[in-house]
Amino acid sequence: MIGSNTFRRLARALTASTFLVSAAGYADAAAIKIGALAPLTGPMASDGQEFVNGVKWAVDEANAAGGIAGYSFDVVTADVKDGSAANVTSAVERLADTSGVDVVLTGYANLSMFEIDLFKEHGLPYISAGPSPNVAAIISKAPADYWCC
């Protein structure tokens, strides 16, 4: 079951994603597509599915309330499977290239956080639910180059 703290964090992430999407110039559409990057198969599948359920719950709540700033939200998922570099790269490419996603949320990916640079290459805003020293080390080199965290 998703607790109220998790819901509040997801709601804040949705609100932040609205502003990131607006700043990135994506806000022309009536619906904002939010990518959820998570392990949906493999050893972490049950945890990843709960993350996706939380994102969908927050999106449903926001949409039921009329959206945020006139925008509604859709969720598109991408499976990072076991978190290997190949699987994370495949999931990132799917979200960036084939789904029309405007912003990506994750609590899971690869522990090296290399996907941050993949999202940067695609100019896609990326919000990680678990910032770490690895994230800070990557972004601190050129913070203006990233739409993330």
N, C-alpha and C positions, 0 to 999 in steps of 0.2 A: 504494500500500500504506500502511496506517495504521501509524505508528510507535508505539513503546511510550510516548513522551511524550504523544502524542495520546490513547492509550488511558487513561493515568493521569488526564489532565485530564477526559476523559469520565466515568470512574469516579467521580472526585471530584464532578463535576457531578451525577451520579445520586444519590450519597450526600447531597449538599447539597439536591437536590430532594426527597428523602425527608423531610428535616427541615423544609424549607419547607412542603411539603404537610401534614405533621403539624401544624405551627404554624398553618397557615391553616384547619385544620379539615376537610381533605379525606380524612384517613386512615381514614375509616370503611369504605372499599371495600377489597377484597382486592387489586385491581390498580390501579396508579396510571398514568394516561395521561399520557405525556410528549409534548408538541407539539414538533416540530422545524421551525422556520421557516427556510427556505432557498430559494435559486433552483434550481428543478428543471427549468425551461425557460429559454430565452434564453441570452445570452452567457456566463453563469457557471454553467450547468447542470452541467457535469462536476465542478466544485469543490463545488457545493452537494450533488450526489449523494454525493460522498465524505464530506461532513459527516454526511449522513443515514446512510450506511453505518457510520460510526464510532459514531453514537448507537445504531443497531440492534445493532452488535457488542457495545457495552458493556451494553446491555439483555439481549441473549442470554446474555452471560457472567454477569451478575447473576442472571438467572432460573435459569440452569443450576446455580448455586450455592445455590439455594433462596430467592432474593430477598434483600432487605435488610429486617431487622426484621420479617420475616413478610409483606412485600409483594412482589408481582411487578409487572412493568412492561410496558406496551404503548406503541408509538410511533405517533403520528399525524402525518403530514407536511402542511405547507401551503407552497405555492409562492409566493415573492415575485417570481418572474419576473425582471424587469429592475431591481427595487428601487425603482421609482417609488412615489410616495405612494399612488396608487390601488391598485397591486398589493399593497403591504405592508398597507394598510388592509384590503383584501379577505381576505388571508391571516390577519391577526389576528382579524377578525370570524369567519372560519370556525372557527378554533381555539377562540375564546371562546364562540361561540354555538351551534355545531352539533355539535361533536365530543366534548363532555364532558371536555375536557383539564383536567388538574389543575395542570400546570406547563409552561412553555415554555422550551426551550433554543434559542439561535441563535448563529451566528457571522456571520450576514448579515442585513441588513435595509436600512434607509435610513440613509445617512450622518448625517442630522440626528438620528437616534435618536428621532424623534417617537413611535414605536410604544411606547416606555416609558410614555407617558401613556395610550395606548390600553389597555394591559394594566392600568394602575392603575385606569382607569375600570371595568374588568371584575373587579377584585379578583383578578387572576390572577398568581401568582408567575412571574417572568421572569428567566432567567439568560442573560446575554450573554457569549459566549466571548471577546469582544474589548472590554472596558471601555475607554473613552476619555475625554478631557476633556469631550466632549459629554455622556456619560453622567453623569459627576460633576457637571457644571453643572446638569443637570436634577434629579437626586436630592438634591443638597445643599440645595436650597430647602426641602424638606419630607421628610427621609429616612423618617420614620415612616409616610408615606403610600404607600410603595412596598414591594412584595414582589419585589425584584429584585437582580440583579447579584451 
